[in-house]
């Protein structure tokens, strides 16, 4: 019996069809710096050197994690790509960088052009919203490596910041103010614990309407990861920011110390914002300790800004136009880089 690639589980025709579908999606994100077309061995991007005296490139790679399991359960694939891009945008934003281009990697056991198109449509949409070119990527069909109907997606972002405007938290000192900006749900972290509580402990299905949340389990868990670029860019341009933390895996507890210089600690008042219902429900139904909640989830704060006391009101005035909560959640004190909490939720 003759054996070909398709018989081994790899459908080249499906791969070609996928490329055909996503090519227009990617091209819709192209910015003036893009010099290559989709399908090149490497993507080409020309940095506008007239805008920068000493440009510094900032890069980050990440994935979506087990939030993908919820996408598989619900057959909803058009948001996880946006989650990925926005997460990566926020990661380089903390150092003051604006995105230039993005590269994605989609791997699956059996390639479905329909699913791949939905996923990449989310990537392209978020790239357009963030002014970031989807420069290229890779779609890998790996039979026997992933379960039927499942896939993984990861991405790499490259951005740029003027060297003199690089933000690294080095100037943070005791007395500075910490300002929190609200998240839109779980974003892309804590899903292994959240799924355990909702599906195993509570016995919910994806379409269960949860009274505490006013929506279904799937809607709550698939709420998109928010991009903070539109809200934070004006603050960076005005020189009002000393340091920033994107609250991802590890929560406030482990992410804020990443920007603290030696001799400083963060003191956070847990009563300074209202924890969204999804986190309260997970804690109550799962019997999760409060300290664990603040290490596993963002608890309603997706981004933290450090600024001087003198600039705090200007920062808050600028953030007044952003949706959700933006307010003082703590301050910088003397100590070793860590987070100290006051009050209980």
TAJOVEN-V760132 format. One record per residue. N is the residue number from 0. RES is the residue in one small letter. PHI is phi in whole degrees, -180 to 180 (* if undefined). D_CENTER is the distance of its C-alpha to the mean C-alpha in whole Angstrom. Layout:
n->N res->RES phi->PHI d_center->D_CENTER
n->N res->RES phi->PHI d_center->D_CENTER
This chain:
n->0 res->x phi->* d_center->48
n->1 res->x phi->-73 d_center->46
n->2 res->x phi->-117 d_center->43
n->3 res->x phi->-125 d_center->40
n->4 res->x phi->-63 d_center->36
n->5 res->x phi->-63 d_center->36
n->6 res->x phi->-64 d_center->38
n->7 res->x phi->-87 d_center->36
n->8 res->x phi->109 d_center->33
n->9 res->x phi->-111 d_center->31
n->10 res->x phi->-104 d_center->32
n->11 res->x phi->-63 d_center->32
n->12 res->x phi->-63 d_center->33
n->13 res->x phi->-65 d_center->29
n->14 res->x phi->-64 d_center->28
n->15 res->x phi->-65 d_center->29
n->16 res->x phi->-66 d_center->29
n->17 res->x phi->-62 d_center->25
n->18 res->x phi->-61 d_center->25
n->19 res->x phi->-60 d_center->27
n->20 res->x phi->-71 d_center->25
n->21 res->x phi->-88 d_center->22
n->22 res->x phi->-60 d_center->24
n->23 res->x phi->-70 d_center->24
n->24 res->x phi->-63 d_center->21
n->25 res->x phi->-66 d_center->20
n->26 res->x phi->-64 d_center->23
n->27 res->x phi->-68 d_center->22
n->28 res->x phi->-99 d_center->19
n->29 res->x phi->-62 d_center->21
n->30 res->x phi->-110 d_center->22
n->31 res->x phi->-57 d_center->25
n->32 res->x phi->-77 d_center->24
n->33 res->x phi->-74 d_center->24
n->34 res->x phi->-113 d_center->27
n->35 res->x phi->-120 d_center->27
n->36 res->x phi->-103 d_center->27
n->37 res->x phi->-66 d_center->25
n->38 res->x phi->113 d_center->27
n->39 res->x phi->-70 d_center->28
n->40 res->x phi->-66 d_center->27
n->41 res->x phi->-140 d_center->25
n->42 res->x phi->-82 d_center->23
n->43 res->x phi->-113 d_center->25
n->44 res->x phi->-142 d_center->23
n->45 res->x phi->-102 d_center->26
n->46 res->x phi->-74 d_center->25
n->47 res->x phi->-75 d_center->26
n->48 res->x phi->-72 d_center->28
n->49 res->x phi->-71 d_center->30
n->50 res->x phi->-89 d_center->27
n->51 res->x phi->-134 d_center->27
n->52 res->x phi->-87 d_center->29
n->53 res->x phi->-134 d_center->27
n->54 res->x phi->-70 d_center->24
n->55 res->x phi->-117 d_center->22
n->56 res->x phi->-84 d_center->19
n->57 res->x phi->-124 d_center->16
n->58 res->x phi->-129 d_center->14
n->59 res->x phi->-153 d_center->11
n->60 res->x phi->-127 d_center->11
n->61 res->x phi->-158 d_center->8
n->62 res->x phi->-133 d_center->9
n->63 res->x phi->-104 d_center->8
n->64 res->x phi->74 d_center->11
n->65 res->x phi->-80 d_center->13
n->66 res->x phi->-59 d_center->12
n->67 res->x phi->-59 d_center->14
n->68 res->x phi->-60 d_center->17
n->69 res->x phi->-70 d_center->17
n->70 res->x phi->-61 d_center->16
n->71 res->x phi->-64 d_center->19
n->72 res->x phi->-61 d_center->21
n->73 res->x phi->-99 d_center->21
n->74 res->x phi->57 d_center->21
n->75 res->x phi->-116 d_center->18
n->76 res->x phi->-121 d_center->16
n->77 res->x phi->-92 d_center->15
n->78 res->x phi->-112 d_center->12
n->79 res->x phi->-67 d_center->10
n->80 res->x phi->-66 d_center->10
n->81 res->x phi->-67 d_center->9
n->82 res->x phi->-55 d_center->6
n->83 res->x phi->-63 d_center->6
n->84 res->x phi->-63 d_center->7
n->85 res->x phi->-63 d_center->5
n->86 res->x phi->-58 d_center->2
n->87 res->x phi->-67 d_center->5
n->88 res->x phi->-58 d_center->7
n->89 res->x phi->-65 d_center->6
n->90 res->x phi->-64 d_center->7
n->91 res->x phi->-88 d_center->10
n->92 res->x phi->-62 d_center->11
n->93 res->x phi->-61 d_center->12
n->94 res->x phi->-102 d_center->15
n->95 res->x phi->90 d_center->16
n->96 res->x phi->-87 d_center->15
n->97 res->x phi->-102 d_center->15
n->98 res->x phi->-71 d_center->13
n->99 res->x phi->-105 d_center->16
n->100 res->x phi->-151 d_center->16
n->101 res->x phi->-134 d_center->13
n->102 res->x phi->-127 d_center->15
n->103 res->x phi->-116 d_center->14
n->104 res->x phi->-133 d_center->16
n->105 res->x phi->-117 d_center->17
n->106 res->x phi->-123 d_center->19
n->107 res->x phi->-151 d_center->22
n->108 res->x phi->-77 d_center->25
n->109 res->x phi->-133 d_center->27
n->110 res->x phi->-74 d_center->25
n->111 res->x phi->-110 d_center->25
n->112 res->x phi->-56 d_center->25
n->113 res->x phi->-63 d_center->24
n->114 res->x phi->-67 d_center->21
n->115 res->x phi->-60 d_center->20
n->116 res->x phi->-63 d_center->20
n->117 res->x phi->-64 d_center->18
n->118 res->x phi->-61 d_center->15
n->119 res->x phi->-71 d_center->16
n->120 res->x phi->-63 d_center->17
n->121 res->x phi->-69 d_center->13
n->122 res->x phi->-61 d_center->12
n->123 res->x phi->-64 d_center->15
n->124 res->x phi->-60 d_center->14
n->125 res->x phi->-68 d_center->11
n->126 res->x phi->-62 d_center->13
n->127 res->x phi->-61 d_center->16
n->128 res->x phi->-66 d_center->14
n->129 res->x phi->-99 d_center->12
n->130 res->x phi->67 d_center->16
n->131 res->x phi->-118 d_center->15
n->132 res->x phi->-81 d_center->17
n->133 res->x phi->-83 d_center->16
n->134 res->x phi->-80 d_center->19
n->135 res->x phi->167 d_center->19
n->136 res->x phi->171 d_center->18
n->137 res->x phi->-144 d_center->20
n->138 res->x phi->-118 d_center->21
n->139 res->x phi->-113 d_center->23
n->140 res->x phi->-102 d_center->25
n->141 res->x phi->-129 d_center->26
n->142 res->x phi->-60 d_center->29
n->143 res->x phi->85 d_center->29
n->144 res->x phi->-96 d_center->26
n->145 res->x phi->-120 d_center->24
n->146 res->x phi->-67 d_center->25
n->147 res->x phi->-56 d_center->26
n->148 res->x phi->84 d_center->24
n->149 res->x phi->-113 d_center->21
n->150 res->x phi->-155 d_center->18
n->151 res->x phi->-130 d_center->16
n->152 res->x phi->-136 d_center->13
n->153 res->x phi->-139 d_center->11
n->154 res->x phi->-152 d_center->11
n->155 res->x phi->-125 d_center->12
n->156 res->x phi->-119 d_center->12
n->157 res->x phi->-128 d_center->15
n->158 res->x phi->-129 d_center->15
n->159 res->x phi->-142 d_center->18
n->160 res->x phi->-145 d_center->19
n->161 res->x phi->-64 d_center->23
n->162 res->x phi->-55 d_center->24
n->163 res->x phi->-71 d_center->26
n->164 res->x phi->-108 d_center->23
n->165 res->x phi->-62 d_center->21
n->166 res->x phi->-110 d_center->19
n->167 res->x phi->-134 d_center->19
n->168 res->x phi->79 d_center->20
n->169 res->x phi->-62 d_center->24
n->170 res->x phi->-92 d_center->26
n->171 res->x phi->-66 d_center->24
n->172 res->x phi->-138 d_center->28
n->173 res->x phi->-55 d_center->29
n->174 res->x phi->103 d_center->29
n->175 res->x phi->-68 d_center->26
n->176 res->x phi->-103 d_center->24
n->177 res->x phi->-108 d_center->20
n->178 res->x phi->-115 d_center->19
n->179 res->x phi->-105 d_center->16
n->180 res->x phi->-120 d_center->14
n->181 res->x phi->-67 d_center->13
n->182 res->x phi->-93 d_center->10
n->183 res->x phi->-110 d_center->11
n->184 res->x phi->93 d_center->12
n->185 res->x phi->-76 d_center->10
n->186 res->x phi->61 d_center->7
n->187 res->x phi->-131 d_center->6
n->188 res->x phi->-135 d_center->9
n->189 res->x phi->86 d_center->13
n->190 res->x phi->-72 d_center->13
n->191 res->x phi->-63 d_center->16
n->192 res->x phi->-72 d_center->18
n->193 res->x phi->-63 d_center->17
n->194 res->x phi->-66 d_center->19
n->195 res->x phi->-61 d_center->22
n->196 res->x phi->-69 d_center->22
n->197 res->x phi->-70 d_center->22
n->198 res->x phi->-93 d_center->24
n->199 res->x phi->-90 d_center->26
n->200 res->x phi->-76 d_center->27
n->201 res->x phi->-84 d_center->27
n->202 res->x phi->74 d_center->28
n->203 res->x phi->-72 d_center->26
n->204 res->x phi->-104 d_center->25
n->205 res->x phi->-62 d_center->22
n->206 res->x phi->-100 d_center->25
n->207 res->x phi->-66 d_center->26
n->208 res->x phi->-84 d_center->26
n->209 res->x phi->-100 d_center->25
n->210 res->x phi->-55 d_center->27
n->211 res->x phi->-62 d_center->25
n->212 res->x phi->-101 d_center->22
n->213 res->x phi->70 d_center->24
n->214 res->x phi->-157 d_center->23
n->215 res->x phi->-83 d_center->22
n->216 res->x phi->-57 d_center->20
n->217 res->x phi->-62 d_center->18
n->218 res->x phi->-62 d_center->18
n->219 res->x phi->-67 d_center->16
n->220 res->x phi->-80 d_center->14
n->221 res->x phi->-97 d_center->13
n->222 res->x phi->-54 d_center->12
n->223 res->x phi->-66 d_center->9
n->224 res->x phi->-69 d_center->5
n->225 res->x phi->-82 d_center->7
n->226 res->x phi->-93 d_center->7
n->227 res->x phi->-97 d_center->9
n->228 res->x phi->-56 d_center->11
n->229 res->x phi->-62 d_center->14
n->230 res->x phi->-79 d_center->15
n->231 res->x phi->-91 d_center->15
n->232 res->x phi->-52 d_center->16
n->233 res->x phi->-61 d_center->20
n->234 res->x phi->-67 d_center->20
n->235 res->x phi->-66 d_center->19
n->236 res->x phi->-62 d_center->22
n->237 res->x phi->-88 d_center->24
n->238 res->x phi->70 d_center->24
n->239 res->x phi->-95 d_center->23
n->240 res->x phi->-110 d_center->20
n->241 res->x phi->-103 d_center->21
n->242 res->x phi->-170 d_center->18
n->243 res->x phi->-144 d_center->14
n->244 res->x phi->-132 d_center->12
n->245 res->x phi->-88 d_center->8
n->246 res->x phi->-86 d_center->9
n->247 res->x phi->-116 d_center->7
n->248 res->x phi->-59 d_center->10
n->249 res->x phi->104 d_center->13
n->250 res->x phi->64 d_center->13
n->251 res->x phi->-62 d_center->15
n->252 res->x phi->-56 d_center->17
n->253 res->x phi->-106 d_center->16
n->254 res->x phi->-92 d_center->13
n->255 res->x phi->-62 d_center->16
n->256 res->x phi->-61 d_center->19
n->257 res->x phi->-65 d_center->17
n->258 res->x phi->-109 d_center->18
n->259 res->x phi->-89 d_center->21
n->260 res->x phi->-75 d_center->24
n->261 res->x phi->-56 d_center->27
n->262 res->x phi->90 d_center->29
n->263 res->x phi->-129 d_center->27
n->264 res->x phi->-139 d_center->25
n->265 res->x phi->-106 d_center->23
n->266 res->x phi->-110 d_center->25
n->267 res->x phi->-112 d_center->22
n->268 res->x phi->-95 d_center->24
n->269 res->x phi->-68 d_center->23
n->270 res->x phi->-92 d_center->25
n->271 res->x phi->-82 d_center->24
n->272 res->x phi->-144 d_center->21
n->273 res->x phi->-90 d_center->22
n->274 res->x phi->-68 d_center->19
n->275 res->x phi->-59 d_center->18
n->276 res->x phi->-56 d_center->21
n->277 res->x phi->-62 d_center->18
n->278 res->x phi->-75 d_center->18
n->279 res->x phi->-64 d_center->22
n->280 res->x phi->-64 d_center->23
n->281 res->x phi->-62 d_center->21
n->282 res->x phi->-67 d_center->23
n->283 res->x phi->-67 d_center->26
n->284 res->x phi->-74 d_center->26
n->285 res->x phi->-94 d_center->25
n->286 res->x phi->61 d_center->27
n->287 res->x phi->-90 d_center->24
n->288 res->x phi->-65 d_center->25
n->289 res->x phi->-62 d_center->23
n->290 res->x phi->-61 d_center->23
n->291 res->x phi->-68 d_center->21
n->292 res->x phi->-60 d_center->19
n->293 res->x phi->-77 d_center->18
n->294 res->x phi->-97 d_center->17
n->295 res->x phi->-95 d_center->15
n->296 res->x phi->-126 d_center->13
n->297 res->x phi->-80 d_center->12
n->298 res->x phi->59 d_center->15
n->299 res->x phi->98 d_center->14
n->300 res->x phi->-116 d_center->13
n->301 res->x phi->-96 d_center->9
n->302 res->x phi->-152 d_center->11
n->303 res->x phi->-125 d_center->14
n->304 res->x phi->-117 d_center->16
n->305 res->x phi->-107 d_center->20
n->306 res->x phi->-146 d_center->23
n->307 res->x phi->-74 d_center->26
n->308 res->x phi->-58 d_center->28
n->309 res->x phi->-66 d_center->30
n->310 res->x phi->-97 d_center->27
n->311 res->x phi->-59 d_center->25
n->312 res->x phi->-66 d_center->27
n->313 res->x phi->-67 d_center->26
n->314 res->x phi->-63 d_center->22
n->315 res->x phi->-66 d_center->23
n->316 res->x phi->-65 d_center->25
n->317 res->x phi->-67 d_center->22
n->318 res->x phi->-77 d_center->19
n->319 res->x phi->-61 d_center->22
n->320 res->x phi->-84 d_center->21
n->321 res->x phi->-81 d_center->18
n->322 res->x phi->-79 d_center->17
n->323 res->x phi->77 d_center->17
n->324 res->x phi->-83 d_center->18
n->325 res->x phi->-147 d_center->18
n->326 res->x phi->-166 d_center->21
n->327 res->x phi->-67 d_center->22
n->328 res->x phi->-122 d_center->21
n->329 res->x phi->174 d_center->23
n->330 res->x phi->-152 d_center->25
n->331 res->x phi->-94 d_center->25
n->332 res->x phi->-127 d_center->28
n->333 res->x phi->-75 d_center->30
n->334 res->x phi->150 d_center->29
n->335 res->x phi->-89 d_center->28
n->336 res->x phi->-55 d_center->24
n->337 res->x phi->-168 d_center->23
n->338 res->x phi->-116 d_center->22
n->339 res->x phi->-112 d_center->25
n->340 res->x phi->-103 d_center->25
n->341 res->x phi->-118 d_center->27
n->342 res->x phi->76 d_center->28
n->343 res->x phi->-125 d_center->27
n->344 res->x phi->-77 d_center->25
